Amino acid sequence: MAKVTIKPDVLQWALVRSGDSAALEQKFPKLSDWLAGRVRPSLKQVEKFARAARVPVGFLFLNAPPEEHLPIADLRTFEGHGVQQPSPDLLDTIYLCQRRQAWYREYAEETGEEPREFIRSLTLRMPPEKAAAQIGKVLSFDIADRKTCATWSDALRLFVEKAENSGVLVMVSGVVGSNNTRKLDPREFRGFALADQLAPLVFINGADTKAAQMFTLAHELAHLWLGESAVSNISLTASTDQNIEVWCNRVAAELLVPLADLNRELARARQILSELPELARSFKVSTLVILRRLQDAGRINQQQFQASYNAEVARLVGLRRSGGGDFYLTQSARISRRFARAVVTSTLEGQTLYRDAFQMLGIKREHTFQEFGAMLEVSG
């Protein structure tokens, strides 16, 4: 069997990049020999290693380790500092969404879709209250809508539907693609936005709580209205010198919890902090967002906010999101119902190969494809 030459420093880079060197060392017993140059791997072994390390196989044949950077602005903060090294999971998720966006942009051009006028319609100079009002007007998503929703999941589903109806591709997933073994970490990123006139896209980390996802969607939509592509981890307490993140947070907060509506609710409250759970249920946001808005409204001071915030974080840490559910509903949420309908329609019309459609939709069988199309109310 033919052997290939891999530079040890490139192999070491891939090992570190994987984030799980111990597992790779156990899976590839001769890895230490490859690193030391005592033994050369076969091409098949290199391909298998690349899959396990989650790295493009071509990278392993470079003369030096590549420098990987996020393809969009990195606005994440960690204790006030930028997170320097993106994980393979985050990088691959962005690359996947960029490919989907490119496909949909071409589809939109071919089918004559109009550019989304709201992209780049706002600037940082606009007061957050006015910006939130403009976004809310386009989405037709208000407090009354949310009050009809029984759960946070229902409210999030409605919010996503309103965004998609306006022309935004909204993808919500807690894993990379359809790979359930590659779980996304909300501590690394909560979401990102890919601005585009024809195919604006928002990705939300589905590993986060539903209430947190509501705020992430609102925050990333604010990025689209600015016409800015960026990845965020959205903290309500961490200090940041990113004016864009501060502005988007304020717009998102006003969009989801308008101060005028909050003050009307508080007029009936006796003990403000004791009303926290009820206010969160009413607005369908996290209790952390409500705390932030209570401080914005001048109802609690900084000391009260920080103490209550820390207590809420400690309580929420133990909560776990539920998994499972209907495959077709889950998959349409992961890849955007709007995107999925376009791919199925294009395939049934003979414009897209089934092979390509299966890959974009995360589907392996034609029968599954047909049932997925039926669920999306698309038929040939």
N, C-alpha and C positions, 0 to 999 in steps of 0.2 A: 504493500500500500504506500503510495507516494506521500512523502512528508513535506510540510511547509515550514517556512521560517517566519516566526513572529518575534518582534522586538520585545525583550523582557520589560522595558519600561512602559510599553503600550499595554502589555498584558497586565502589569501591575495597576495601571490606570483603570483598566476595565474592572479589575477586581475591587478596587476602592469605590469606583462609580456605582457598582451594583448595590452597595450598602449592606451586603450579606456575604462577606468573604468566607466566613466559616462554613456556610452551606455549600459554596462553590468548591471549597477545598475538600469537603466530604464527598461531593458528587464527582469530582475529578481527582482521583488519587495521585495522578502523575503531574498535577499542577505545579508542585514545588520543583519538579525536574524541568518542566517547561520554563519556569521563571529563572532557573539557574543555568539554562542552556544545555543541560545534560542530555535532554531528550527533545526531539521535535515532534509536535502533534501532526496528525493527518488532517486533511482538509475537512473531513467529516467531523472530526473531533473539534476543530475550530468553530465550525458552524453550530455544533451542539452547545459549545461553550458560549458563543455569542447569544444564542437564544436564552440560555440560563442567566447570563449576565445582563440581559436586556440592553444590548448594544448592537448597532448595525455591524454586520460581519465585515464590511469593507473597512471600518475603522481599525480593525485589528491588524491590517496589513500596511498601516501607515508607518513611516519612519520615526515618528515621534507622536506622543499623545496629543490628541486634538484639544483645542480650547473651545468648550461648549458654552454658549451664552443663550439666554432666553431670547427668542426672536421678537418679543414685544417688551415694552417698558416694564421693569420690575419695580413695583411700588409696595412690595411687602415690607413689613417692619417686624423686628423681633427685639423687644426691649429697647426700641428707639433706633435700632441699626438695621440696615438692609440685610436680608438673607443672601449670602453670596453664592452658594452652590445649589442650583436647582437639582432635584432628584430626577432619575430617569423616568419615573412615573409622571412627574409634572411635564417634563420635556416631551415625552411621547404623547401625552394628552393634548398638548398645544399643537404638535405637528399633525395629529389626527384631525383635530378640529379645523386646522388650516386647510387640509386636503378636502374635507367636507365643504368648507366654505367656498373653495375654488370651484368645486363641482357645481354647487348651487348657483354661484355667480354666473357661470356659463349657461346653466339651465334658465335662469331668470332673463338673461339677455336673449336667448333663443325664443322664449315664450312671451317676450315683450312686457315683462313686469316693469313698473315705474320705479325709479329711484326713491328711496325713503327720504323724504324731505326733512325729517327731524334730525338726521345725522348731521352733526356740526351746526345745529341750529342754536346752540347755547354757548356761552362763554363763561369763564370764571368770574367775570365782572357782574354777572346777573345775580341778584339776591337769591339765595337758596329757596326762599318761599315762592318766588315767582317761577323759578325753574321747576320746582316740584309741581306747581299748578299746571304748567305747560305739558309736562310729562303725563300727569294724570289726565289731562284733557285728551291727549292722543290715545292713551290706553283705555279710557272710560272705565277706570278702576278706582272706586271710592270706598269710603267707610261703610256705606250702606251695603255694598256688595259683600264685604267681608263679614258683616254681621249676620248674613244669611247662611254662612258656612259653619257647619257644626264643628269642624276640626281644623287644625293648622294644615293638615294634608289637603283638605278641601280648599282652603284659602290659597295655598301655594299652587294647587292645580289650576284654580281660577286665574291667579296672577300670571302664571305661565301662558295660559290660553289667551289672555288679553294681550300679552306681549307678542305672542306668535301671530295673532290676528292683525297686529300693527305692522308685521313684516319682519320681526326679529326671530332668528333661529335660537331656541332656548334648549340647551342640552344639560340634563341633570343626571349625574352618575357618580357613584362612589368607587368606581374601579376604572382601570385603563381599558378603553374599548369595551369588549365583552369578556375580558379575562378576570374572573372573580377571584383569582389568586393574587392579583395586583391591586390591592386596596389603596385608595388615595387618603392622604393624611390631611385633615382640615387644619392642623397646626402649621402645615407648610403653606397651604393656600386655600382660600375659601372660594375663589372664582376668578374668572378673567373675561375680558371683553375683546372682541375682534371687530373693530369698526370697518364698515364697508357700506357704500351707498345701496348696493343691490342685495347683499347677503350679510347684514349685521348679525353677529353671533355672540351669545352669552353662554358661558359654561359655568355651572354651579357644582361645587363639590357635594355630591349627594351623601357623603359620609357624615356630614354635619346634621344638626337637628333641623326639623322642618321650620321652626320659628327662625332659626339663624339663616336658613336658606331664603326666607322671605326678604330679609334685610340685604343679603348678598345680591339677590336679583335686582332689587331697587338700586343698590350701589352701582352695579355693573351697567344698568340701563342709563344711569347718569353719565357714565363714561361714554356710552354710545352717543348720547345727545351732544356731548362735547366733541365727538369724532375722534376719541382717543382709544387706542388699543393698549391694554395693560393687564397685569396679573396682580391680584390683591390678596391679603389675608385679613383685612378689615378688622381693626381693633377699635373698640369704643373708648379705650382708656390710654393706650400707648401714645406717647407724644410722637409727632412726626413733622418733618419740615417739608413734607409733600403737600403743597397747596391743593393739588388736584384731589388727593385723598380726603383732606379735610372738607373740601367743598362737596365732594360726592357723598360723604357721610352725612353732611347736613341736609343735602337734597333728599337722600334716602329716608332720613328720619322724618322730615317734613311730609314726604309723600305717604309714608306709612302711618305716622302719628302726627297729624297737623296740630299745632299748638292750640288753635282755636277750638278744635274738637276735644282735645285733652282737657282744656280748661273747663269746658262744659261738663265733662264727666267728673272732674274734680270738685265742681261746685256742690255736688251731693255727697262728697266724701268727708268723713269725720277724721279718720286716721289715714293719712295719705299712704304710708308705706304698707299698711295692712290691706290696701286696695290693689296692691301690685299684681297678684294672680288674676284678679277679675279684669283689670285693665289690659293685661297681656292677652287674655281670652277675647276681650272685646275687639281689640285692634288686630289680633292674630299676629303678634310679634313676640319676641322673647322678652322676658322680664328685664333683661339687661338693657334692651332698647328703651323700655318704659322708664327705667331708672335714669338713663341718659336724658330723656325728654323731661323728666321731673326736674332735673337740675337746670336744663335749658329754660324751663318755665319759671325758675326761681322758687320752686316749691321745696327743694331740699338744697342744703349747702354742700360744698366739696367734701367735707368730712363725712357727712351723712351718706353722700353718694358713694364714696370709696368703701366705707364700712359695709353698706348694703350690697354693693357690687361684689365685694370679696365673698360675702356670705352666699350670694346667689350662685357665683361660680362654683363654690365648694358643693352646693346642693346639686347643681347641674352635671358635675363631673361624673356622678354615679349613674346618670341616666343613659340608656342605650336606645338607639333607634331600632325599630323593627325591620326585619328583612323579608325576603320572599315575595309572594304575590304573583299576580298573573304575568306570565312571560311577555306577552304582547304589549301590555300596558307599560311594563317596566322598560322594555326595549324602545318603545316610542318616546318615552320620557328621556331615555339616555341619549337618543340621537336626534331629538326634536321631531315632533309630529309633523310639522310643516316640511322638514327635510325628508322624512320618511315617505310622506305622500308624494313628493316630487320624484323621488327615486323610483318608487313603485310605478307611478304613472309613466315616467320616461321609459322604464323597462318594458312595460306592457305595450307601449307604442313603438317598440323596436329601436328606440334611440340609445338605450344603454344595454350593454351585455348583461345577461343574468349573472355571469361570473363576477363582474364588477359590482353589480347591485348587491349580491350576497356579501361581498367583502365590506361594502359601505354600511350595510344594515346589520352586520354581525349575525347573518343567517347562513345555514349550511345546506338546507334541503329545499327543493322547489315546493313541496307540500307546505312547509312552514312559511315560505314566501307567499303562497296563495292565501293562507289563513291570515297572515299579517296584513295583506292587502285588503281582505274582507273586513278585518277589524278597523282599518283605516277608511273603510267605505270607498275603496278604489278597486275597480274591476275592469277586466279586459273586454 
